[in-house]
Amino acid sequence: MVAAIGTLMVDTYATSYYGRRRAVKDSAAVKGEEAGVVPVHTHGHSHGSVTLESGETEQLRHRVISQVLELGIIVHSVIIGIALGASQSPNTIKPLIAALSFHQFFEGIGFGGCITQAKFNARAVAIMVTFFSLTTPIGIVIGIGITNVYSETSPTALIVQGVFNSASAGILIYMALVDLLAADFMSPKMQSNSKLRLWANAALLLGAGCMSLLAKWA
């Protein structure tokens, strides 16, 4: 719960920061326009500005969502990697790899969709994808390195895992419900199509059920 509330605060402040920065740029552009030649087609220019502002606001939200979502995924993936790397039993490792591959695959699809909607430049996309790809392997390397001194049942290990897992869970639950599902389910397209709503709800329940089954192996 603390992680979810903290994510809300980060989400709010990040959106406010980017909004103020964009407002400063818009103000500078307006001053430059006033100092130059005033456009003749004022009516058309006005409508274009409104459309552009709406599109920029939506893009801003997608960028904040992508960055906060990656923060939660990084914390989650590193802890998973450490647990996998420190495991010494093949009976534990094999099903864990299968479960994590399934989990990371769909997590990557969701994250990739957010990055695509945010329309980052090529460099930013490469950096974010690289972090997503390397966090679990880095965690595995750390887990292998501390195998001799790491005990899954020790109080310290259990506390650290519990804190990090709960933090990542709070971040991901907030992002999934507030920024991803709510945005899609409350969109005009979804609200005006009852058949689409039915299929979307069925797919959501089916997906949640399939992810819950991973607890049997992970």
C-alpha positions as a Markdown table, in Angstrom:
| # | Residue | x | y | z |
|---|---|---|---|---|
| 1 | Met | 0.0 | 0.0 | 0.0 |
| 2 | Val | 2.8 | 2.4 | 0.8 |
| 3 | Ala | 4.4 | 1.6 | -2.6 |
| 4 | Ala | 1.2 | 2.2 | -4.4 |
| 5 | Ile | 0.7 | 5.6 | -2.6 |
| 6 | Gly | 4.3 | 6.5 | -3.3 |
| 7 | Thr | 3.8 | 5.6 | -7.0 |
| 8 | Leu | 0.8 | 7.9 | -7.0 |
| 9 | Met | 3.0 | 10.8 | -5.6 |
| 10 | Val | 5.8 | 10.1 | -8.2 |
| 11 | Asp | 3.2 | 9.9 | -11.0 |
| 12 | Thr | 1.6 | 13.2 | -9.9 |
| 13 | Tyr | 4.9 | 15.1 | -9.4 |
| 14 | Ala | 6.4 | 13.8 | -12.7 |
| 15 | Thr | 3.3 | 14.8 | -14.6 |
| 16 | Ser | 3.3 | 18.2 | -13.0 |
| 17 | Tyr | 7.0 | 18.7 | -13.7 |
| 18 | Tyr | 6.7 | 17.8 | -17.4 |
| 19 | Gly | 3.6 | 19.9 | -17.7 |
| 20 | Arg | 5.3 | 23.0 | -16.3 |
| 21 | Arg | 8.3 | 22.4 | -18.6 |
| 22 | Arg | 6.0 | 22.2 | -21.6 |
| 23 | Ala | 4.1 | 25.3 | -20.5 |
| 24 | Val | 7.4 | 27.2 | -20.4 |
| 25 | Lys | 8.3 | 26.1 | -23.9 |
| 26 | Asp | 4.8 | 27.1 | -25.1 |
| 27 | Ser | 5.1 | 30.5 | -23.5 |
| 28 | Ala | 8.5 | 31.1 | -25.1 |
| 29 | Ala | 7.1 | 30.0 | -28.5 |
| 30 | Val | 4.1 | 32.4 | -28.1 |
| 31 | Lys | 6.5 | 35.3 | -27.2 |
| 32 | Gly | 8.6 | 34.5 | -30.2 |
| 33 | Glu | 5.5 | 34.4 | -32.4 |
| 34 | Glu | 4.3 | 37.8 | -31.1 |
| 35 | Ala | 7.7 | 39.3 | -31.8 |
| 36 | Gly | 7.5 | 38.1 | -35.4 |
| 37 | Val | 4.8 | 38.0 | -38.0 |
| 38 | Val | 1.2 | 37.3 | -36.8 |
| 39 | Pro | -0.3 | 34.4 | -38.8 |
| 40 | Val | -3.1 | 35.4 | -41.2 |
| 41 | His | -5.3 | 32.3 | -40.7 |
| 42 | Thr | -6.0 | 32.8 | -37.0 |
| 43 | His | -9.0 | 30.5 | -36.9 |
| 44 | Gly | -7.3 | 27.5 | -38.4 |
| 45 | His | -4.2 | 28.1 | -36.3 |
| 46 | Ser | -6.3 | 28.1 | -33.2 |
| 47 | His | -7.9 | 24.7 | -33.9 |
| 48 | Gly | -4.5 | 23.3 | -34.8 |
| 49 | Ser | -3.1 | 24.4 | -31.4 |
| 50 | Val | -5.9 | 22.8 | -29.5 |
| 51 | Thr | -5.4 | 19.5 | -31.3 |
| 52 | Leu | -1.7 | 19.7 | -30.8 |
| 53 | Glu | -2.0 | 20.4 | -27.1 |
| 54 | Ser | -4.4 | 17.5 | -26.6 |
| 55 | Gly | -2.0 | 15.2 | -28.4 |
| 56 | Glu | 1.0 | 16.4 | -26.4 |
| 57 | Thr | -0.8 | 15.9 | -23.1 |
| 58 | Glu | -1.6 | 12.3 | -24.0 |
| 59 | Gln | 2.0 | 11.7 | -25.1 |
| 60 | Leu | 3.2 | 13.2 | -21.8 |
| 61 | Arg | 1.0 | 10.8 | -19.8 |
| 62 | His | 2.4 | 7.8 | -21.8 |
| 63 | Arg | 5.9 | 8.9 | -21.1 |
| 64 | Val | 5.4 | 9.2 | -17.4 |
| 65 | Ile | 3.6 | 5.8 | -17.4 |
| 66 | Ser | 6.5 | 4.2 | -19.2 |
| 67 | Gln | 9.1 | 5.5 | -16.9 |
| 68 | Val | 7.3 | 4.7 | -13.6 |
| 69 | Leu | 6.4 | 1.2 | -15.0 |
| 70 | Glu | 10.0 | 0.5 | -15.8 |
| 71 | Leu | 11.0 | 1.4 | -12.2 |
| 72 | Gly | 8.6 | -1.2 | -10.8 |
| 73 | Ile | 9.7 | -3.8 | -13.4 |
| 74 | Ile | 13.4 | -3.2 | -12.6 |
| 75 | Val | 12.9 | -3.8 | -8.8 |
| 76 | His | 10.8 | -6.8 | -9.5 |
| 77 | Ser | 13.1 | -8.4 | -12.0 |
| 78 | Val | 16.3 | -8.0 | -10.0 |
| 79 | Ile | 14.7 | -9.7 | -7.0 |
| 80 | Ile | 13.5 | -12.6 | -9.2 |
| 81 | Gly | 16.9 | -12.9 | -10.7 |
| 82 | Ile | 18.6 | -13.1 | -7.3 |
| 83 | Ala | 16.2 | -15.8 | -6.2 |
| 84 | Leu | 16.8 | -17.8 | -9.3 |
| 85 | Gly | 20.6 | -17.4 | -9.3 |
| 86 | Ala | 20.9 | -18.4 | -5.6 |
| 87 | Ser | 18.8 | -21.5 | -6.1 |
| 88 | Gln | 20.8 | -24.7 | -6.2 |
| 89 | Ser | 18.2 | -27.3 | -6.7 |
| 90 | Pro | 17.4 | -28.3 | -10.3 |
| 91 | Asn | 13.8 | -29.2 | -9.2 |
| 92 | Thr | 13.4 | -25.6 | -8.2 |
| 93 | Ile | 15.2 | -23.9 | -11.1 |
| 94 | Lys | 13.5 | -25.7 | -14.0 |
| 95 | Pro | 9.9 | -24.8 | -13.2 |
| 96 | Leu | 11.0 | -21.3 | -12.0 |
| 97 | Ile | 12.6 | -20.6 | -15.4 |
| 98 | Ala | 9.5 | -21.7 | -17.3 |
| 99 | Ala | 7.2 | -19.6 | -15.1 |
| 100 | Leu | 9.5 | -16.5 | -15.2 |
| 101 | Ser | 9.8 | -16.7 | -19.0 |
| 102 | Phe | 6.1 | -16.7 | -19.4 |
| 103 | His | 5.7 | -13.9 | -16.9 |
| 104 | Gln | 8.5 | -11.7 | -18.4 |
| 105 | Phe | 7.2 | -12.3 | -21.9 |
| 106 | Phe | 3.8 | -10.7 | -21.3 |
| 107 | Glu | 5.3 | -8.1 | -19.0 |
| 108 | Gly | 7.6 | -7.1 | -21.9 |
| 109 | Ile | 4.6 | -6.9 | -24.3 |
| 110 | Gly | 2.8 | -4.5 | -21.9 |
| 111 | Phe | 5.9 | -2.4 | -21.4 |
| 112 | Gly | 6.7 | -2.3 | -25.1 |
| 113 | Gly | 3.1 | -1.1 | -25.8 |
| 114 | Cys | 3.7 | 1.8 | -23.3 |
| 115 | Ile | 7.0 | 2.8 | -24.9 |
| 116 | Thr | 5.4 | 2.7 | -28.4 |
| 117 | Gln | 2.6 | 5.0 | -27.3 |
| 118 | Ala | 5.0 | 7.4 | -25.6 |
| 119 | Lys | 6.9 | 7.9 | -28.9 |
| 120 | Phe | 10.4 | 8.2 | -27.3 |
| 121 | Asn | 13.3 | 8.9 | -29.6 |
| 122 | Ala | 15.4 | 5.9 | -30.7 |
| 123 | Arg | 18.1 | 6.5 | -28.0 |
| 124 | Ala | 15.6 | 6.6 | -25.1 |
| 125 | Val | 13.9 | 3.4 | -26.4 |
| 126 | Ala | 17.2 | 1.6 | -26.7 |
| 127 | Ile | 18.1 | 2.6 | -23.1 |
| 128 | Met | 14.8 | 1.5 | -21.7 |
| 129 | Val | 14.7 | -1.8 | -23.6 |
| 130 | Thr | 18.3 | -2.5 | -22.5 |
| 131 | Phe | 17.5 | -2.0 | -18.8 |
| 132 | Phe | 14.4 | -4.2 | -19.1 |
| 133 | Ser | 16.4 | -7.0 | -20.8 |
| 134 | Leu | 19.4 | -6.9 | -18.4 |
| 135 | Thr | 17.8 | -6.5 | -15.0 |
| 136 | Thr | 16.9 | -10.2 | -14.6 |
| 137 | Pro | 20.2 | -11.5 | -15.9 |
| 138 | Ile | 22.0 | -9.1 | -13.6 |
| 139 | Gly | 20.0 | -10.4 | -10.7 |
| 140 | Ile | 20.9 | -14.0 | -11.6 |
| 141 | Val | 24.6 | -13.1 | -11.7 |
| 142 | Ile | 24.3 | -11.4 | -8.2 |
| 143 | Gly | 22.4 | -14.5 | -7.0 |
| 144 | Ile | 25.1 | -16.9 | -8.3 |
| 145 | Gly | 27.8 | -14.6 | -6.7 |
| 146 | Ile | 26.2 | -14.8 | -3.2 |
| 147 | Thr | 25.2 | -18.4 | -3.3 |
| 148 | Asn | 27.7 | -19.4 | -0.6 |
| 149 | Val | 26.5 | -16.8 | 1.8 |
| 150 | Tyr | 22.9 | -16.5 | 0.8 |
| 151 | Ser | 20.2 | -18.5 | 2.7 |
| 152 | Glu | 16.6 | -18.3 | 1.4 |
| 153 | Thr | 15.3 | -19.1 | 4.9 |
| 154 | Ser | 17.4 | -16.6 | 6.8 |
| 155 | Pro | 15.4 | -13.8 | 8.5 |
| 156 | Thr | 17.5 | -11.1 | 6.7 |
| 157 | Ala | 16.8 | -12.6 | 3.3 |
| 158 | Leu | 13.1 | -13.1 | 4.0 |
| 159 | Ile | 12.8 | -9.4 | 5.1 |
| 160 | Val | 14.7 | -8.0 | 2.1 |
| 161 | Gln | 12.7 | -10.1 | -0.3 |
| 162 | Gly | 9.4 | -9.2 | 1.4 |
| 163 | Val | 10.2 | -5.5 | 1.3 |
| 164 | Phe | 11.3 | -5.4 | -2.3 |
| 165 | Asn | 8.5 | -7.7 | -3.6 |
| 166 | Ser | 5.9 | -5.7 | -1.8 |
| 167 | Ala | 7.3 | -2.5 | -3.2 |
| 168 | Ser | 7.3 | -3.8 | -6.7 |
| 169 | Ala | 3.9 | -5.3 | -6.3 |
| 170 | Gly | 2.5 | -1.9 | -5.1 |
| 171 | Ile | 4.0 | -0.1 | -8.1 |
| 172 | Leu | 2.8 | -2.6 | -10.6 |
| 173 | Ile | -0.7 | -2.9 | -9.2 |
| 174 | Tyr | -1.1 | 0.9 | -9.2 |
| 175 | Met | 0.2 | 1.2 | -12.8 |
| 176 | Ala | -1.9 | -1.7 | -14.0 |
| 177 | Leu | -5.2 | -0.5 | -12.5 |
| 178 | Val | -4.8 | 3.3 | -12.7 |
| 179 | Asp | -2.7 | 4.1 | -15.8 |
| 180 | Leu | -3.3 | 1.0 | -18.0 |
| 181 | Leu | -6.6 | -0.7 | -17.4 |
| 182 | Ala | -8.6 | 2.4 | -16.3 |
| 183 | Ala | -7.4 | 4.3 | -19.3 |
| 184 | Asp | -8.5 | 1.6 | -21.7 |
| 185 | Phe | -11.7 | 0.6 | -20.0 |
| 186 | Met | -12.9 | 4.2 | -19.6 |
| 187 | Ser | -12.0 | 5.2 | -23.1 |
| 188 | Pro | -14.9 | 6.4 | -25.4 |
| 189 | Lys | -14.3 | 3.5 | -27.7 |
| 190 | Met | -14.8 | 0.9 | -24.9 |
| 191 | Gln | -17.7 | 2.7 | -23.3 |
| 192 | Ser | -19.7 | 2.9 | -26.6 |
| 193 | Asn | -19.3 | -0.8 | -27.5 |
| 194 | Ser | -20.9 | -3.3 | -25.2 |
| 195 | Lys | -19.5 | -6.3 | -27.1 |
| 196 | Leu | -16.0 | -5.0 | -26.8 |
| 197 | Arg | -16.4 | -4.4 | -23.1 |
| 198 | Leu | -17.6 | -8.0 | -22.7 |
| 199 | Trp | -14.6 | -9.4 | -24.5 |
| 200 | Ala | -12.2 | -7.1 | -22.7 |
| 201 | Asn | -13.5 | -8.1 | -19.3 |
| 202 | Ala | -13.3 | -11.8 | -20.2 |
| 203 | Ala | -9.8 | -11.4 | -21.5 |
| 204 | Leu | -8.8 | -9.5 | -18.3 |
| 205 | Leu | -10.2 | -12.3 | -16.1 |
| 206 | Leu | -8.5 | -15.0 | -18.2 |
| 207 | Gly | -5.2 | -13.2 | -18.1 |
| 208 | Ala | -5.3 | -12.7 | -14.4 |
| 209 | Gly | -6.2 | -16.3 | -13.9 |
| 210 | Cys | -3.3 | -17.5 | -16.0 |
| 211 | Met | -0.8 | -15.3 | -14.2 |
| 212 | Ser | -2.2 | -16.6 | -10.9 |
| 213 | Leu | -1.4 | -20.1 | -11.9 |
| 214 | Leu | 2.3 | -19.2 | -12.0 |
| 215 | Ala | 2.3 | -19.2 | -8.2 |
| 216 | Lys | 2.1 | -23.0 | -8.4 |
| 217 | Trp | 5.6 | -23.1 | -9.9 |
| 218 | Ala | 7.1 | -19.8 | -8.9 |
